[in-house]
């Protein structure tokens, strides 16, 4: 998944996937599965002669920490065709929220963030696959969701420095000062740290998705409780590591709330 538009209408959430796959069996299987689960794939770009991207997730037995081996494939060819507007990313409607990560070319991602910023559309950025970002990007990000390694790289502090809540707070404040509105640092088995201007892969991707849904639903009701969103996202991420399979292990909403 690369760039996702979310639209709220009459209490429901419509999800539009904006990404790229190769015209191969892997791409077709992934799109079929995503479409069966209600995601609009009409904006996905399909490239002949290219392989679809894949990702292998390695989980450390003792710590539960995860590492990603990513082959970006056709995703590197994705282009933003919005001409300064993000409307096309949600089937012609103005999206309520855009979720993005760094698998798409950085120049294309920057265009998306700039267009969303100009149109007043809020954004979530997951800075993976891990890479550096120009500081000018951060004021255009509403929610920055990252793990410890990504935090260490982007804040230019050593990973060993993120050993307690004080060091997490220092790192989070770094991004707040750069203009990010909400900062979430996922901490594996330790949960997550969050900070905001108005107050204090596998599982990582599910955390991001649950957080995004919670944000859109709360926004529709006219409020925003970041602690509630992070808590629910942590519960969802914890459930997904209880069984095998990246898609098969994703819990339904009632399974998250049953705890």
Backbone as CSV, one residue per row, in Angstrom:
resi,resn,N_x,N_y,N_z,CA_x,CA_y,CA_z,C_x,C_y,C_z
1,UNK,0.836,-1.178,0.000,0.000,0.000,0.000,0.882,1.242,0.000
2,UNK,0.523,2.240,-0.766,1.382,3.396,-0.920,0.737,4.682,-0.448
3,UNK,-0.264,5.137,-1.147,-0.979,6.344,-0.754,-2.454,6.010,-0.743
4,UNK,-3.136,6.274,0.355,-4.523,5.864,0.510,-5.386,7.064,0.837
5,UNK,-6.510,7.216,0.123,-7.463,8.256,0.432,-8.635,7.675,1.203
6,UNK,-9.114,8.400,2.219,-10.253,7.929,3.003,-11.338,8.999,2.980
7,UNK,-12.558,8.574,2.688,-13.694,9.487,2.620,-14.788,8.989,3.559
8,UNK,-15.311,9.907,4.366,-16.409,9.577,5.271,-17.716,10.038,4.650
9,UNK,-18.697,9.157,4.587,-20.007,9.519,4.028,-21.089,8.741,4.759
10,UNK,-21.993,9.468,5.395,-23.143,8.867,6.082,-22.724,7.781,7.072
11,UNK,-21.674,8.057,7.829,-21.260,7.140,8.875,-20.396,5.986,8.420
12,UNK,-20.125,5.867,7.120,-19.274,4.793,6.619,-17.942,5.379,6.141
13,UNK,-16.932,4.516,6.044,-15.619,4.941,5.567,-15.320,4.215,4.262
14,UNK,-15.044,4.977,3.217,-14.641,4.418,1.934,-13.140,4.581,1.788
15,UNK,-12.468,3.512,1.410,-11.017,3.519,1.283,-10.638,3.347,-0.181
16,UNK,-9.787,4.242,-0.679,-9.333,4.206,-2.068,-7.822,3.980,-2.069
17,UNK,-7.390,2.869,-2.639,-5.969,2.571,-2.706,-5.354,3.231,-3.934
18,UNK,-4.303,4.016,-3.707,-3.537,4.623,-4.790,-2.131,4.037,-4.734
19,UNK,-1.825,3.122,-5.633,-0.537,2.443,-5.599,-0.212,1.961,-7.007
20,UNK,0.766,1.069,-7.107,1.133,0.513,-8.408,1.551,-0.937,-8.232
21,UNK,1.160,-1.780,-9.173,1.573,-3.180,-9.184,1.986,-3.539,-10.599
22,UNK,2.702,-4.646,-10.705,3.005,-5.159,-12.025,1.846,-5.982,-12.547
23,UNK,1.809,-6.155,-13.851,0.760,-6.975,-14.463,1.183,-8.439,-14.347
24,UNK,1.189,-8.929,-13.097,1.637,-10.287,-12.830,0.692,-10.951,-11.826
25,UNK,0.931,-12.226,-11.546,0.045,-12.979,-10.657,0.021,-12.389,-9.251
26,UNK,1.170,-11.950,-8.771,1.231,-11.362,-7.430,0.347,-10.136,-7.332
27,UNK,0.472,-9.242,-8.286,-0.331,-8.022,-8.278,-1.812,-8.311,-8.375
28,UNK,-2.195,-9.237,-9.273,-3.610,-9.558,-9.443,-4.193,-10.191,-8.180
29,UNK,-3.420,-11.081,-7.556,-3.914,-11.732,-6.334,-4.111,-10.727,-5.200
30,UNK,-3.159,-9.829,-5.052,-3.266,-8.823,-3.994,-4.465,-7.918,-4.231
31,UNK,-4.636,-7.453,-5.467,-5.755,-6.561,-5.769,-7.096,-7.270,-5.588
32,UNK,-7.173,-8.533,-5.997,-8.416,-9.290,-5.819,-8.780,-9.392,-4.337
33,UNK,-7.792,-9.696,-3.506,-8.042,-9.846,-2.078,-8.450,-8.513,-1.452
34,UNK,-7.771,-7.450,-1.834,-8.090,-6.122,-1.288,-9.487,-5.695,-1.703
35,UNK,-9.828,-5.926,-2.977,-11.150,-5.530,-3.473,-12.252,-6.317,-2.784
36,UNK,-12.008,-7.613,-2.501,-13.005,-8.425,-1.805,-13.293,-7.878,-0.403
37,UNK,-12.339,-7.171,0.153,-12.516,-6.597,1.486,-13.024,-5.153,1.452
38,UNK,-13.527,-4.724,0.288,-14.233,-3.456,0.207,-13.398,-2.243,-0.126
39,UNK,-12.136,-2.420,-0.503,-11.279,-1.290,-0.855,-11.426,-0.990,-2.343
40,UNK,-11.574,0.295,-2.674,-11.677,0.718,-4.067,-10.276,0.696,-4.690
41,UNK,-10.076,-0.095,-5.736,-8.761,-0.212,-6.366,-8.718,0.462,-7.738
42,UNK,-9.700,1.299,-8.027,-9.791,1.898,-9.359,-8.625,2.827,-9.670
43,UNK,-7.943,3.325,-8.638,-6.834,4.259,-8.856,-5.466,3.566,-8.864
44,UNK,-5.448,2.255,-8.748,-4.176,1.530,-8.762,-3.616,1.508,-10.184
45,UNK,-2.357,1.843,-10.332,-1.695,1.842,-11.638,-1.027,0.489,-11.872
46,UNK,-1.292,-0.122,-13.032,-0.776,-1.450,-13.364,0.225,-1.315,-14.511
47,UNK,1.433,-1.845,-14.295,2.511,-1.681,-15.269,2.899,-3.028,-15.882
48,UNK,2.845,-3.086,-17.215,3.326,-4.267,-17.924,4.851,-4.316,-17.845
49,UNK,5.379,-5.529,-17.775,6.824,-5.693,-17.790,7.515,-5.390,-16.476
50,UNK,6.750,-5.117,-15.414,7.339,-4.866,-14.103,6.758,-5.848,-13.088
51,UNK,7.556,-6.161,-12.071,7.096,-7.053,-11.020,6.453,-6.259,-9.888
52,UNK,5.455,-6.845,-9.280,4.816,-6.205,-8.131,5.761,-6.228,-6.935
53,UNK,5.654,-5.209,-6.098,6.489,-5.129,-4.923,6.117,-6.185,-3.889
54,UNK,7.094,-6.587,-3.109,6.861,-7.558,-2.044,7.620,-7.114,-0.798
55,UNK,7.214,-7.661,0.341,7.851,-7.310,1.613,7.926,-8.549,2.493
56,UNK,9.106,-8.816,3.017,9.305,-9.912,3.963,9.510,-9.305,5.352
57,UNK,8.751,-9.792,6.327,8.837,-9.274,7.694,9.535,-10.301,8.578
58,UNK,10.619,-9.885,9.241,11.352,-10.728,10.175,11.069,-10.253,11.595
59,UNK,10.650,-11.162,12.468,10.321,-10.820,13.845,11.310,-11.513,14.780
60,UNK,11.978,-10.742,15.639,12.937,-11.292,16.589,12.207,-12.016,17.711
61,UNK,12.624,-13.239,17.983,11.943,-14.085,18.969,11.962,-13.475,20.363
62,UNK,13.096,-12.964,20.792,13.241,-12.489,22.170,12.591,-11.137,22.419
63,UNK,12.733,-10.221,21.465,12.267,-8.851,21.693,10.937,-8.545,21.031
64,UNK,10.571,-9.319,20.001,9.359,-9.015,19.255,9.551,-7.914,18.233
65,UNK,10.778,-7.354,18.153,11.049,-6.296,17.183,11.022,-6.866,15.768
66,UNK,10.585,-6.052,14.824,10.450,-6.519,13.445,11.395,-5.768,12.513
67,UNK,11.787,-6.431,11.461,12.614,-5.850,10.409,11.966,-6.181,9.070
68,UNK,12.081,-5.251,8.128,11.433,-5.412,6.837,12.478,-5.525,5.723
69,UNK,12.293,-6.487,4.839,13.083,-6.574,3.614,12.122,-6.279,2.468
70,UNK,12.345,-5.155,1.800,11.364,-4.644,0.838,11.917,-4.666,-0.581
71,UNK,11.125,-5.211,-1.490,11.363,-5.058,-2.925,10.233,-4.178,-3.456
72,UNK,10.566,-2.963,-3.847,9.525,-1.992,-4.201,8.873,-2.281,-5.545
73,UNK,9.614,-2.836,-6.462,9.030,-3.223,-7.741,8.314,-2.084,-8.450
74,UNK,7.115,-2.369,-8.941,6.362,-1.394,-9.735,5.981,-0.156,-8.935
75,UNK,5.991,-0.262,-7.606,5.617,0.887,-6.784,6.510,2.091,-7.073
76,UNK,7.751,1.830,-7.460,8.685,2.921,-7.753,8.269,3.712,-8.993
77,UNK,7.369,3.158,-9.793,6.920,3.838,-11.015,5.627,4.620,-10.811
78,UNK,5.082,4.598,-9.592,3.806,5.274,-9.342,3.928,6.777,-9.565
79,UNK,2.915,7.361,-10.194,2.899,8.801,-10.464,1.634,9.432,-9.886
80,UNK,1.783,10.647,-9.363,0.644,11.413,-8.883,0.077,12.195,-10.053
81,UNK,-1.155,11.896,-10.426,-1.781,12.522,-11.586,-2.815,13.573,-11.192
82,UNK,-2.700,14.089,-9.991,-3.729,14.995,-9.509,-3.646,16.416,-9.995
83,UNK,-2.514,16.825,-10.613,-2.343,18.205,-11.081,-2.657,19.213,-9.980
84,UNK,-2.089,18.995,-8.800,-2.272,19.922,-7.696,-3.502,19.684,-6.860
85,UNK,-4.283,18.637,-7.166,-5.486,18.324,-6.397,-5.491,16.841,-6.030
86,UNK,-5.949,16.543,-4.819,-6.007,15.142,-4.379,-7.376,14.517,-4.632
87,UNK,-8.267,15.221,-5.308,-9.617,14.696,-5.543,-9.623,13.368,-6.271
88,UNK,-8.747,13.203,-7.264,-8.730,11.973,-8.041,-8.330,10.770,-7.202
89,UNK,-7.700,11.001,-6.058,-7.255,9.904,-5.216,-8.422,9.249,-4.486
90,UNK,-9.564,9.906,-4.477,-10.753,9.353,-3.813,-11.926,9.310,-4.778
91,UNK,-11.659,8.924,-5.999,-12.726,8.752,-6.985,-13.422,10.032,-7.378
92,UNK,-12.723,11.152,-7.302,-13.302,12.433,-7.682,-13.836,13.245,-6.531
93,UNK,-13.971,12.635,-5.354,-14.421,13.350,-4.164,-13.218,13.801,-3.349
94,UNK,-13.425,14.830,-2.544,-12.356,15.306,-1.683,-12.208,14.345,-0.500
95,UNK,-11.042,13.708,-0.327,-10.883,12.758,0.782,-10.844,13.461,2.133
96,UNK,-11.196,12.740,3.186,-11.106,13.281,4.540,-9.709,13.095,5.130
97,UNK,-8.987,12.093,4.630,-7.668,11.777,5.177,-6.866,11.035,4.128
98,UNK,-5.559,11.316,4.085,-4.654,10.611,3.182,-3.571,9.939,4.019
99,UNK,-3.358,8.640,3.776,-2.309,7.871,4.437,-1.223,7.579,3.403
100,UNK,0.024,7.822,3.760,1.111,7.623,2.798,2.333,7.036,3.483
101,UNK,3.166,6.357,2.695,4.486,5.985,3.188,5.498,6.126,2.060
102,UNK,6.737,5.737,2.320,7.839,6.117,1.447,8.148,5.111,0.344
103,UNK,7.238,4.196,0.057,7.515,3.244,-1.019,7.364,3.896,-2.389
104,UNK,6.623,4.987,-2.478,6.484,5.698,-3.746,7.645,6.674,-3.894
105,UNK,7.960,7.115,-5.119,9.045,8.083,-5.294,8.824,9.337,-4.431
106,UNK,9.901,9.821,-3.828,9.768,10.936,-2.898,9.200,12.191,-3.562
107,UNK,9.570,12.446,-4.806,9.051,13.628,-5.499,7.539,13.540,-5.659
108,UNK,7.045,12.338,-5.952,5.601,12.151,-6.102,4.902,12.306,-4.752
109,UNK,5.501,11.744,-3.707,4.929,11.864,-2.366,4.861,13.321,-1.937
110,UNK,5.915,14.076,-2.220,5.935,15.490,-1.852,4.809,16.251,-2.543
111,UNK,4.536,15.913,-3.801,3.431,16.558,-4.518,2.096,16.254,-3.845
112,UNK,1.922,15.004,-3.404,0.684,14.622,-2.721,0.524,15.412,-1.424
113,UNK,1.578,15.464,-0.623,1.508,16.167,0.661,1.274,17.659,0.465
114,UNK,1.918,18.239,-0.533,1.730,19.666,-0.798,0.302,19.951,-1.261
115,UNK,-0.221,19.103,-2.153,-1.592,19.302,-2.638,-2.594,19.139,-1.505
116,UNK,-2.399,18.125,-0.678,-3.300,17.916,0.456,-3.250,19.090,1.411
117,UNK,-2.063,19.598,1.652,-1.891,20.739,2.554,-2.616,21.970,2.021
118,UNK,-2.482,22.207,0.726,-3.138,23.372,0.111,-4.654,23.245,0.145
119,UNK,-5.171,22.017,0.070,-6.621,21.801,0.067,-7.193,21.562,1.461
120,UNK,-6.333,21.629,2.474,-6.807,21.461,3.845,-7.130,20.030,4.212
121,UNK,-6.525,19.053,3.511,-6.762,17.638,3.792,-5.673,17.137,4.737
122,UNK,-6.095,16.480,5.801,-5.130,16.003,6.780,-4.466,14.710,6.309
123,UNK,-3.245,14.466,6.820,-2.440,13.364,6.315,-1.825,12.555,7.454
124,UNK,-1.562,11.285,7.168,-0.768,10.407,8.035,0.408,9.923,7.208
125,UNK,1.621,10.054,7.759,2.799,9.532,7.073,3.460,8.453,7.919
126,UNK,3.664,7.297,7.301,4.458,6.211,7.870,5.780,6.217,7.103
127,UNK,6.883,6.671,7.713,8.141,6.847,6.972,8.885,5.536,6.740
128,UNK,8.240,4.606,6.069,8.874,3.347,5.708,8.546,3.037,4.241
129,UNK,9.408,2.343,3.501,10.729,1.898,3.931,11.569,3.083,4.416
130,UNK,12.351,2.863,5.440,13.023,3.930,6.142,13.914,4.751,5.212
131,UNK,13.833,6.054,5.354,14.631,6.965,4.538,14.542,8.374,5.093
132,UNK,15.441,9.229,4.687,15.465,10.596,5.204,14.446,11.461,4.483
133,UNK,13.971,12.489,5.171,12.998,13.421,4.610,13.522,14.843,4.750
134,UNK,13.211,15.660,3.750,13.566,17.071,3.840,12.720,17.725,4.928
135,UNK,13.304,18.572,5.781,12.536,19.216,6.863,11.304,19.980,6.392
136,UNK,11.290,20.416,5.115,10.141,21.170,4.602,8.886,20.307,4.509
137,UNK,9.044,18.981,4.565,7.903,18.077,4.466,7.079,18.082,5.751
138,UNK,7.735,18.208,6.904,7.073,17.969,8.183,5.868,18.877,8.473
139,UNK,5.888,20.172,8.138,4.695,20.990,8.406,3.452,20.548,7.645
140,UNK,3.624,19.720,6.635,2.494,19.251,5.828,1.929,17.927,6.346
141,UNK,2.499,17.413,7.458,2.086,16.124,8.010,1.228,16.347,9.252
142,UNK,0.018,15.806,9.252,-0.850,15.920,10.424,-0.479,14.887,11.473
143,UNK,-0.213,13.661,11.035,0.124,12.572,11.944,1.377,11.871,11.416
144,UNK,2.412,11.785,12.225,3.634,11.066,11.871,3.716,9.833,12.760
145,UNK,3.588,8.638,12.149,3.567,7.371,12.892,4.808,6.582,12.496
146,UNK,5.707,6.306,13.453,6.984,5.668,13.119,7.451,4.779,14.258
147,UNK,8.325,3.820,13.930,8.890,2.963,14.957,10.179,3.583,15.501
148,UNK,10.871,2.860,16.376,12.058,3.404,17.022,13.192,3.664,16.031
149,UNK,13.405,2.741,15.097,14.479,2.918,14.118,14.223,4.125,13.232
150,UNK,12.973,4.270,12.777,12.627,5.420,11.934,12.745,6.719,12.714
151,UNK,12.345,6.693,13.979,12.474,7.886,14.828,13.931,8.284,14.970
152,UNK,14.794,7.292,15.212,16.219,7.572,15.407,16.833,8.183,14.154
153,UNK,16.483,7.644,12.983,17.052,8.160,11.746,16.556,9.569,11.444
154,UNK,15.248,9.771,11.532,14.670,11.058,11.139,14.994,12.171,12.134
155,UNK,15.172,11.820,13.411,15.501,12.840,14.407,17.003,12.965,14.603
156,UNK,17.758,12.114,13.887,19.219,12.137,13.919,19.776,11.869,15.313
157,UNK,19.088,11.021,16.072,19.616,10.573,17.354,19.834,9.076,17.271
158,UNK,20.740,8.535,18.086,21.033,7.113,18.041,19.873,6.305,18.591
159,UNK,19.633,5.108,18.028,18.529,4.274,18.491,18.679,3.948,19.965
160,UNK,19.915,3.882,20.475,20.133,3.554,21.880,19.657,4.666,22.810
161,UNK,19.429,5.848,22.234,18.986,6.961,23.065,17.501,6.883,23.395
162,UNK,16.719,6.077,22.665,15.282,5.969,22.893,15.012,4.848,23.890
163,UNK,15.500,5.026,25.122,15.422,3.959,26.104,14.344,4.160,27.153
164,UNK,13.718,5.343,27.176,12.668,5.580,28.160,11.723,6.659,27.631
165,UNK,10.699,6.982,28.417,9.703,7.945,27.983,10.273,9.360,27.844
166,UNK,11.295,9.671,28.625,11.908,11.001,28.526,12.580,11.170,27.171
167,UNK,13.340,10.154,26.742,14.012,10.248,25.450,13.005,10.241,24.303
168,UNK,11.922,9.479,24.449,10.864,9.503,23.431,10.234,10.887,23.337
169,UNK,10.047,11.515,24.501,9.459,12.853,24.510,10.363,13.859,23.807
170,UNK,11.677,13.748,24.032,12.623,14.642,23.367,12.539,14.464,21.848
171,UNK,12.501,13.194,21.411,12.414,12.920,19.979,11.101,13.437,19.403
172,UNK,9.995,13.211,20.114,8.693,13.667,19.631,8.644,15.192,19.527
173,UNK,9.200,15.871,20.501,9.191,17.334,20.480,10.009,17.884,19.319
174,UNK,11.022,17.134,18.899,11.813,17.522,17.723,10.909,17.658,16.502
175,UNK,10.022,16.664,16.313,9.127,16.687,15.157,8.009,17.715,15.323
176,UNK,7.551,17.909,16.545,6.538,18.934,16.784,7.079,20.317,16.438
177,UNK,8.331,20.552,16.779,8.950,21.844,16.472,9.123,22.040,14.968
178,UNK,9.234,20.926,14.229,9.350,21.016,12.769,7.999,21.238,12.102
179,UNK,6.915,21.135,12.866,5.604,21.434,12.308,4.630,20.289,12.240
180,UNK,5.046,19.058,12.621,4.108,17.939,12.653,3.070,18.178,13.747
181,UNK,1.807,17.851,13.477,0.739,18.116,14.446,0.642,17.037,15.522
182,UNK,0.755,15.771,15.127,0.658,14.641,16.053,1.794,13.673,15.767
183,UNK,2.495,13.234,16.819,3.624,12.317,16.668,3.343,11.052,17.467
184,UNK,3.483,9.892,16.829,3.319,8.604,17.509,4.566,7.774,17.237
185,UNK,5.202,7.293,18.310,6.367,6.414,18.206,5.952,5.038,18.714
186,UNK,5.911,4.052,17.825,5.538,2.697,18.242,6.758,2.023,18.864
187,UNK,6.537,1.301,19.970,7.641,0.781,20.779,7.585,-0.739,20.937
188,UNK,7.014,-1.425,19.968,6.949,-2.880,20.040,6.124,-3.339,21.229
189,UNK,6.702,-4.232,22.030,5.993,-4.789,23.180,5.689,-3.746,24.241
190,UNK,6.383,-2.613,24.202,6.168,-1.560,25.206,4.992,-0.647,24.862
191,UNK,4.368,-0.857,23.707,3.210,-0.042,23.347,3.587,1.088,22.405
192,UNK,3.222,2.317,22.743,3.500,3.464,21.878,3.567,4.725,22.717
193,UNK,4.343,5.681,22.220,4.411,7.008,22.844,3.785,7.997,21.874
194,UNK,3.006,8.946,22.389,2.399,9.934,21.512,2.542,11.328,22.090
195,UNK,2.573,12.297,21.197,2.626,13.704,21.595,1.898,14.518,20.543
196,UNK,1.324,15.618,20.950,0.571,16.467,20.036,0.696,17.910,20.465
197,UNK,0.425,18.833,19.553,0.517,20.252,19.866,-0.543,20.686,20.871
198,UNK,-1.590,19.907,21.024,-2.666,20.300,21.946,-2.629,19.463,23.210
199,UNK,-1.557,18.701,23.427,-1.457,17.861,24.603,-0.452,16.742,24.368
200,UNK,-0.231,16.221,25.533,0.678,15.096,25.399,0.111,13.917,24.457
201,UNK,5.291,-4.140,10.524,4.627,-4.087,9.253,3.822,-5.282,9.310
202,UNK,2.988,-5.782,9.061,2.285,-6.623,9.953,1.595,-5.776,10.983
203,UNK,2.025,-5.944,12.260,1.405,-5.232,13.358,1.545,-3.727,13.175
204,UNK,2.676,-3.264,12.656,2.896,-1.829,12.471,1.894,-1.245,11.482
205,UNK,1.624,-1.962,10.398,0.673,-1.481,9.396,-0.739,-1.479,9.964
206,UNK,-1.080,-2.519,10.738,-2.404,-2.568,11.340,-2.572,-1.448,12.363
207,UNK,-1.515,-1.162,13.125,-1.555,-0.035,14.062,-1.919,1.236,13.293
208,UNK,-1.245,1.465,12.182,-1.476,2.666,11.379,-2.907,2.721,10.868
209,UNK,-3.394,1.589,10.337,-4.748,1.571,9.792,-5.803,1.801,10.850
210,UNK,-5.637,1.160,12.025,-6.601,1.334,13.113,-6.595,2.766,13.618
211,UNK,-5.412,3.325,13.738,-5.287,4.723,14.169,-5.994,5.653,13.183
212,UNK,-5.815,5.394,11.891,-6.443,6.227,10.861,-7.960,6.152,10.926
213,UNK,-8.499,4.937,11.048,-9.955,4.767,11.131,-10.503,5.461,12.370
214,UNK,-9.826,5.293,13.489,-10.274,5.922,14.735,-10.271,7.446,14.597
215,UNK,-9.255,7.963,13.935,-9.175,9.421,13.742,-10.335,9.933,12.891
216,UNK,-10.596,9.251,11.769,-11.672,9.689,10.876,-13.029,9.593,11.576
217,UNK,-13.255,8.521,12.326,-14.525,8.363,13.026,-14.701,9.421,14.117
218,UNK,-13.634,9.704,14.858,-13.723,10.736,15.887,-13.941,12.118,15.255
219,UNK,-13.247,12.357,14.144,-13.377,13.649,13.466,-14.817,13.881,13.018
220,UNK,-15.466,12.802,12.537,-16.853,12.921,12.097,-17.765,13.336,13.254
221,UNK,-17.409,12.894,14.477,-18.195,13.232,15.657,-17.805,14.577,16.260
222,UNK,-16.773,15.208,15.693,-16.386,16.537,16.150,-15.435,16.562,17.323
223,UNK,-14.734,15.452,17.589,-13.770,15.472,18.682,-12.505,14.739,18.257
224,UNK,-11.463,14.817,19.104,-10.202,14.137,18.814,-9.507,13.809,20.121
225,UNK,-9.462,12.503,20.430,-8.809,11.983,21.627,-7.685,11.070,21.162
226,UNK,-6.471,11.596,21.098,-5.348,10.826,20.553,-5.017,9.626,21.428
227,UNK,-5.213,9.752,22.749,-4.925,8.624,23.638,-5.839,7.444,23.319
228,UNK,-7.111,7.713,23.083,-8.058,6.650,22.734,-7.656,5.981,21.422
229,UNK,-7.229,6.782,20.441,-6.842,6.237,19.143,-5.610,5.350,19.259
230,UNK,-4.604,5.815,20.006,-3.373,5.038,20.164,-3.642,3.755,20.943
231,UNK,-4.474,3.834,21.979,-4.797,2.656,22.783,-5.480,1.590,21.939
232,UNK,-6.443,2.001,21.125,-7.155,1.024,20.278,-6.225,0.453,19.210
233,UNK,-5.345,1.292,18.668,-4.398,0.816,17.661,-3.424,-0.198,18.265
234,UNK,-3.007,0.025,19.510,-2.127,-0.928,20.194,-2.836,-2.274,20.391
235,UNK,-4.125,-2.237,20.758,-4.877,-3.478,20.940,-4.973,-4.244,19.619
236,UNK,-5.213,-3.513,18.536,-5.325,-4.158,17.226,-4.003,-4.785,16.807
237,UNK,-2.908,-4.059,17.001,-1.595,-4.576,16.626,-1.235,-5.809,17.439
238,UNK,-1.629,-5.816,18.712,-1.344,-6.970,19.573,-2.093,-8.211,19.084
239,UNK,-3.316,-8.017,18.577,-4.103,-9.160,18.108,-3.503,-9.789,16.848
240,UNK,-2.888,-8.980,15.992,-2.444,-9.493,14.696,-1.244,-10.421,14.816
241,UNK,-0.485,-10.350,15.926,0.675,-11.229,16.075,0.299,-12.563,16.723
242,UNK,-1.003,-12.768,16.967,-1.443,-14.013,17.592,-1.634,-15.145,16.589
243,UNK,-1.611,-14.828,15.282,-1.800,-15.868,14.270,-0.944,-15.571,13.052
244,UNK,-0.783,-16.558,12.178,0.062,-16.420,11.001,-0.684,-15.744,9.862
245,UNK,0.095,-15.117,8.967,-0.481,-14.516,7.768,-0.683,-13.029,7.906
246,UNK,-0.162,-12.266,6.942,-0.256,-10.809,7.028,-1.697,-10.322,6.935
247,UNK,-2.491,-10.920,6.028,-3.884,-10.515,5.864,-4.816,-11.323,6.755
248,UNK,-4.523,-12.623,6.885,-5.401,-13.503,7.652,-5.439,-13.144,9.132
249,UNK,-4.369,-12.531,9.644,-4.290,-12.233,11.075,-4.941,-10.908,11.462
250,UNK,-5.409,-10.148,10.473,-6.022,-8.847,10.773,-7.366,-9.052,11.480
251,UNK,-7.538,-8.483,12.675,-8.787,-8.698,13.409,-9.914,-7.803,12.897
252,UNK,-11.158,-8.260,13.109,-12.314,-7.424,12.834,-12.500,-6.438,13.991
253,UNK,-13.284,-5.401,13.751,-13.460,-4.352,14.754,-13.990,-4.904,16.073
254,UNK,-14.946,-5.851,15.993,-15.530,-6.398,17.224,-14.505,-7.215,18.008
255,UNK,-13.505,-7.779,17.317,-12.458,-8.528,18.006,-11.515,-7.593,18.749
256,UNK,-11.290,-6.412,18.183,-10.447,-5.421,18.859,-11.155,-4.903,20.097
257,UNK,-12.436,-4.652,20.002,-13.184,-4.023,21.097,-13.666,-5.016,22.126
258,UNK,-13.471,-6.305,21.875,-13.957,-7.314,22.820,-13.074,-7.446,24.052
259,UNK,-11.869,-6.867,23.995,-10.937,-6.998,25.117,-11.327,-6.060,26.250
